[in-house]
Structure formats: C-alpha cells, structure tokens
Amino acid sequence: MRRRSRREVDIFNLSFLDVVSCGFGAIILLLVIVKVSEPHVIERLAVDLSGLLQRLEAELSEIRGETTVLNRELLGKEQQLSEVKDRLARLQGELSTLRGEFSRSRNEHDAQSIIEGQLSSARQTLSAEMRRVLGANYQRTLARATIGGVPVDSEYIIFIIDTSGSMQQHAWPGVLKKLDEVLSIYPQVKGIQVMNDMGDYLFSQYQGKWIPDTPARRRAIIKRLASWQPFSNSSPVEGVEAAIRRFHAQDKRISLYVFGDDFSRGSIQTVIDTVATLNRADPSGNTPVRIHTVGFPVLFDFGQGLPVNAVRYAALMRKLAENNNGSFVGLNSVK
C-alpha cells in the first residue's frame, strides 16, 4: 500500500507572485506616465488662465472708463434738468401773473377779446408845422386818418417789425398792408426808418439816419420789405431799444410802431424799466418817442387755449404803449 504525501499544495507559488508583480508593475507604470504629463497640462492651464485674467482686467478697466464718462454725462444732464425746471417754474409764475391780470376781461369764447379790451387812445398836441402840413381839414379827416385810434401827429416814423418765421410764413402780407396803411395816414413827414426786431436796418445805406419821405421812397420800402428776411429771435426788445437809443430827441416828434406776434424770451418788467430809462418822460408826462404797438394773432391759429408767448407779447406791448403815450392795437386777423 502506497503512502500518501503529507506536503500540502501552496497556492502562493512563484507563478502567482509573478502575475501579481506584473499587475502592480503595470499600475506603477501608468502612474509614472500620468505624473510625467501633469506638469505640461498644468502649465498650459496656467497660461490660459493668465490670458483670461488679463482680458478680464482690460475689460474691467474699459468698463470703469465708460462708467466715469457716463457718470459725467449724467451729472451734466441733471444740471440741465435742474436749470430747465427752474426756468419752467419762472415761466409758470409769469403765466400765473398774466392770467390774473387778464382774468377780469377774459372772454372764454373769444381769446382775442383780451387784446381788444386793452385798446387805448392817446392824444398829442399838434406842432405848428404839422398843423400847416395837415391843413385846416385835419379835424374833419381825423377819424379816417387813424388806425385803431392811433394819432398821426408825429414828424418822424420808425417801424420795428418782427421778421421771425411765424410772421414771415403767416402774417407777412398783412404786415405789408398795415405798414402801407400807416404810411398812408401821414401825408408828409420829415423822416422814416424801418428796422427789424433785432435792430437791423431795412436799408443799410440809411443805417442810423432818416430815410427821406418821398413817394418813390415809400414804394421802395414796401418793395424791399416784401422779400426782407433777416434773422430774428422773436423778441421786439432789441429793435425797440436800438431805435430809441439812436433816434430819440427832445426837439423831434417821433412815433415808433412795433409789429409782432409773440414775446418768447426775457422779463416783461425788465423791458419796461429799460425803455422807461431810455425814453424818459418830461415833467408833463410827454416822452421823446411815442410807442404804438400792433399785435398779429398768428399764434392763436395753433393749438388750444391761450398761447403763452402771445399773451406775454400782448401784456408787454400794452404796457409799453400805455407808458409811452401810444396805443396798443390787437388785430382780429393776420391779413
């Protein structure tokens, strides 16, 4: 009988250890390969992030610059808005004053009644020379030789005409007609002058001088005025002041006629005070220059309610005429 061997089989033999060693070796090799490539990847990522950071910093700097510019512009707009609000508040205050002044005479169905209700007439003693020129029939023809109660006893005439776009486009035929009517009621005067609301002269060769009164000159005035278009700021103030400064004289009887439709800028009281200083009245209340004013209802054809600039013009012209021995005439039509 054969004897069984007592030696047991060892599973961790050399072959098994070889397999295990090869497996671990492969793993270690993979780890070595991965570790070798990591620095390149990390370096590439660092470069990419650095470029991105620089771009972001540049964009941030640009945005900060734009923000500074926008903040500066915003500050400027806020200042402009504040100025506009202040101006609006002043205009609303003036409008409120004007509405209160006209409240007693306002007719809600006809805005023109505000102007017509302010018509006034002035009378001036005739000089000996004008009595001779007008003749003995002057009293009989006075009613025919007036426009809106305006007396025709002056020896010199100045026209201040608003040449703004509104007047040129909507009232110019009426301006030519009214100027011709005014001239027609003066049989003969010593001198005529025509200026616009900025103080520009119709005839540059007669700047600062009187235009001789002849039939030919009168026709030339109408013809030249028909196509005259100098710059205007829609304010008769400059022309009135320039005319008084240059032509007023204590020994001359001068009538100044203002044709316009609106007063868009400045203070009414300031204008009244300035004209009062330039055209100072004597102890009897007579002024060197008599100021007549004519209102063309151009702005009443647009929109609803009372046009603010037209009301301002009416208030200013009425007061100028009242303080300077003249008449204010509000027309019902621009024609």
C-alpha positions in Angstrom: 0.0 0.0 0.0 1.4 3.4 -1.2 1.9 6.1 1.4 0.1 9.5 0.8 2.4 12.5 0.9 1.9 14.9 3.7 3.0 18.0 1.8 0.1 20.4 1.0 -0.1 22.4 -2.2 0.9 26.2 -1.6 -1.4 28.5 -3.7 1.1 31.4 -3.3 3.6 29.8 -5.5 6.1 31.5 -7.8 3.8 31.8 -10.8 1.2 33.6 -8.8 3.7 36.0 -7.4 4.9 36.7 -11.0 1.3 37.6 -12.1 0.8 39.9 -9.1 4.1 41.6 -9.6 3.3 42.2 -13.3 0.0 43.7 -12.4 1.5 46.1 -9.8 4.2 47.0 -12.2 1.7 47.9 -14.9 -0.2 50.1 -12.4 3.0 51.8 -11.3 4.0 52.4 -15.0 0.6 54.1 -15.6 1.0 56.3 -12.6 4.5 57.3 -13.8 3.2 58.2 -17.3 0.4 60.3 -15.8 2.7 62.1 -13.5 5.1 62.9 -16.3 2.3 64.6 -18.4 0.7 66.5 -15.5 3.2 69.5 -15.5 2.5 70.2 -19.2 -1.2 70.2 -18.6 -0.9 72.4 -15.5 1.4 74.8 -17.3 -1.0 75.1 -20.3 -3.9 75.7 -17.9 -1.9 78.4 -16.1 -1.1 80.2 -19.3 -4.8 80.1 -20.4 -6.0 81.4 -17.1 -3.4 84.2 -17.1 -4.5 85.4 -20.6 -8.1 85.2 -19.5 -7.3 87.2 -16.4 -5.6 89.9 -18.4 -8.5 90.2 -20.8 -10.9 90.4 -17.9 -8.8 93.1 -16.3 -8.7 95.1 -19.6 -12.5 94.8 -20.0 -12.9 95.9 -16.3 -10.7 98.9 -16.9 -12.7 99.8 -20.1 -16.0 99.5 -18.2 -14.7 101.7 -15.4 -13.7 104.3 -18.0 -17.1 104.2 -19.7 -18.7 104.4 -16.3 -16.8 107.6 -15.5 -17.9 109.1 -18.8 -21.5 108.1 -18.2 -21.4 109.5 -14.7 -20.1 112.8 -16.0 -22.8 112.9 -18.7 -25.4 112.1 -16.2 -24.3 114.9 -13.9 -24.4 117.3 -16.8 -28.0 116.1 -17.7 -29.0 116.5 -14.1 -27.7 120.1 -14.1 -29.5 120.8 -17.3 -32.7 119.3 -15.9 -32.4 121.5 -12.9 -32.0 124.6 -15.0 -35.0 123.7 -17.1 -37.1 123.1 -14.0 -36.1 126.5 -12.6 -36.9 128.2 -16.0 -40.2 126.3 -16.1 -41.0 127.5 -12.6 -40.3 131.1 -13.6 -42.4 130.9 -16.7 -45.3 129.3 -14.8 -45.0 132.2 -12.3 -45.1 134.8 -15.1 -48.0 132.9 -16.7 -49.9 132.9 -13.5 -49.4 136.6 -13.1 -50.6 137.3 -16.6 -53.6 135.2 -16.2 -54.5 137.1 -13.1 -54.0 140.4 -14.9 -56.4 139.3 -17.7 -58.9 137.4 -15.6 -61.3 140.3 -15.3 -61.5 141.0 -19.0 -61.2 137.4 -20.4 -63.9 136.1 -22.6 -63.7 132.3 -22.7 -65.3 132.1 -26.1 -63.0 134.6 -27.8 -59.4 134.9 -26.7 -59.0 138.0 -28.9 -61.2 140.0 -26.6 -58.3 140.0 -24.2 -56.3 142.1 -26.6 -59.2 144.2 -27.9 -60.3 145.0 -24.4 -56.9 146.7 -23.8 -57.2 149.2 -26.7 -56.4 152.7 -25.6 -56.1 156.0 -27.5 -53.6 158.8 -26.9 -53.8 162.4 -27.9 -50.9 164.7 -28.6 -50.8 168.4 -29.3 -50.0 169.2 -32.9 -46.9 171.2 -33.6 -47.3 174.4 -35.7 -45.5 172.7 -38.6 -47.7 169.6 -38.5 -50.8 171.8 -38.4 -49.6 173.5 -41.6 -48.8 170.2 -43.2 -52.1 168.5 -42.3 -54.2 171.6 -43.1 -57.4 173.1 -41.7 -59.4 170.0 -42.5 -57.4 167.8 -40.2 -60.1 167.6 -37.5 -62.7 166.5 -40.1 -60.4 163.8 -41.5 -59.1 162.5 -38.2 -61.5 159.6 -38.0 -60.5 158.5 -41.5 -56.8 159.1 -40.9 -56.4 156.8 -37.9 -55.9 153.1 -37.3 -57.3 151.8 -34.0 -57.3 155.3 -32.5 -53.6 156.0 -33.2 -53.0 159.7 -33.7 -51.0 160.9 -36.7 -49.3 163.9 -35.4 -45.6 162.8 -35.5 -42.9 164.3 -37.7 -40.8 161.1 -37.8 -41.9 157.5 -38.1 -40.0 154.3 -37.1 -41.2 150.8 -37.8 -39.9 147.8 -35.7 -41.0 144.6 -37.5 -40.7 141.1 -36.2 -39.1 139.1 -39.0 -39.4 135.7 -37.3 -40.5 132.6 -39.2 -44.1 132.7 -37.8 -44.5 136.3 -39.0 -42.9 135.6 -42.4 -45.0 132.5 -43.0 -48.4 133.5 -41.7 -48.6 137.3 -41.4 -46.3 138.9 -44.0 -49.0 140.1 -46.5 -50.8 141.6 -43.5 -47.6 143.3 -42.4 -47.1 144.9 -45.8 -50.7 146.0 -45.8 -50.7 147.5 -42.3 -47.4 149.3 -42.9 -48.8 150.8 -46.1 -52.0 151.9 -44.2 -49.9 153.6 -41.5 -47.8 155.5 -44.1 -51.0 156.5 -46.0 -52.4 158.3 -43.0 -49.3 160.5 -42.7 -49.5 163.0 -45.6 -45.9 164.1 -45.2 -43.2 163.5 -42.5 -39.6 164.6 -42.2 -38.1 161.1 -42.0 -38.9 157.4 -42.0 -36.9 154.4 -40.7 -37.6 150.6 -40.9 -35.8 148.1 -38.6 -36.5 144.5 -37.6 -36.9 143.3 -34.0 -33.1 142.7 -33.8 -32.3 146.3 -34.7 -31.2 145.6 -38.3 -32.0 148.3 -40.9 -34.1 147.7 -44.0 -31.7 149.9 -46.0 -28.1 149.6 -44.9 -27.2 152.9 -46.6 -29.5 154.6 -44.2 -28.2 153.0 -41.0 -28.5 155.4 -38.2 -30.0 158.0 -40.5 -33.5 159.1 -41.5 -34.9 157.9 -44.9 -36.2 160.9 -46.8 -40.0 160.8 -47.2 -40.9 160.8 -50.9 -43.5 158.8 -52.9 -40.6 156.9 -54.5 -39.0 156.1 -51.1 -42.3 154.8 -49.8 -42.7 152.5 -52.8 -39.1 151.3 -52.3 -39.8 150.5 -48.6 -42.8 148.3 -49.5 -41.0 146.6 -52.3 -37.8 145.9 -50.3 -39.9 144.7 -47.2 -41.7 142.1 -49.3 -38.6 140.0 -49.6 -36.7 141.0 -46.4 -35.7 138.1 -44.2 -33.1 139.0 -41.6 -32.5 136.8 -38.6 -35.0 137.3 -35.7 -35.2 135.8 -32.2 -39.0 136.6 -31.8 -38.4 139.4 -29.4 -39.0 143.0 -30.3 -36.9 144.3 -27.4 -33.6 144.7 -29.1 -35.1 146.7 -32.0 -37.1 149.0 -29.7 -34.1 149.8 -27.6 -31.8 150.3 -30.6 -34.3 152.7 -32.2 -34.8 154.8 -29.1 -31.1 155.0 -28.3 -30.2 156.2 -31.8 -33.1 158.4 -32.8 -34.8 159.9 -29.7 -34.5 163.7 -29.4 -36.4 166.2 -27.3 -36.9 168.5 -30.3 -38.5 165.9 -32.6 -41.9 164.3 -32.6 -41.3 160.6 -33.2 -43.7 157.7 -33.4 -42.4 154.1 -33.2 -44.7 151.3 -34.5 -44.0 147.8 -33.3 -45.4 144.9 -35.4 -45.1 141.4 -33.9 -46.9 138.3 -32.7 -45.1 137.0 -29.6 -42.5 137.7 -26.9 -40.6 134.4 -26.3 -37.8 135.4 -24.0 -36.8 137.8 -21.2 -38.6 139.5 -18.4 -41.5 141.9 -19.2 -40.7 144.1 -16.2 -37.1 144.4 -17.2 -38.0 145.6 -20.7 -40.5 148.1 -19.4 -37.9 149.5 -16.9 -35.2 149.7 -19.6 -37.4 151.5 -22.1 -38.6 153.9 -19.3 -34.9 154.8 -18.7 -34.2 155.3 -22.4 -37.4 157.2 -23.2 -37.7 159.3 -20.1 -40.8 161.4 -19.8 -40.7 165.1 -19.1 -42.5 166.7 -16.1 -45.7 166.8 -18.2 -45.5 163.1 -18.9 -44.5 163.5 -22.6 -41.9 161.1 -23.9 -39.5 161.9 -26.8 -40.7 158.8 -28.6 -44.4 157.7 -28.8 -44.6 153.9 -28.9 -47.6 152.4 -30.8 -47.8 148.6 -30.8 -49.7 146.2 -33.1 -50.4 142.5 -32.3 -50.8 140.0 -35.1 -52.8 137.0 -33.9 -50.6 134.4 -35.5 -50.2 132.1 -32.6 -53.9 131.9 -31.9 -54.3 129.8 -35.0 -52.3 126.9 -33.4 -53.4 124.6 -30.6 -56.0 125.3 -28.0 -56.2 127.8 -25.1 -54.1 130.9 -24.7 -50.7 130.9 -26.4 -48.3 131.9 -23.6 -45.9 133.9 -25.8 -48.8 135.7 -27.5 -50.2 136.7 -24.0 -46.7 137.8 -23.0 -46.4 139.9 -26.1 -49.8 141.5 -25.5 -49.0 142.3 -21.9 -45.7 143.9 -22.8 -46.9 145.9 -25.8 -50.0 147.2 -23.9 -47.8 148.4 -21.1 -45.2 149.9 -23.4 -47.9 151.8 -25.3 -49.5 152.9 -22.1 -46.3 154.2 -20.5 -45.1 155.9 -23.7 -48.1 157.8 -24.8 -49.1 155.3 -27.5 -51.8 152.9 -28.4 -51.9 149.1 -28.5 -53.9 147.6 -31.3 -54.8 143.9 -31.3 -55.8 142.7 -34.8 -58.5 140.1 -35.4 -56.8 138.7 -38.5 -53.3 138.4 -39.8 -54.5 139.7 -43.2 
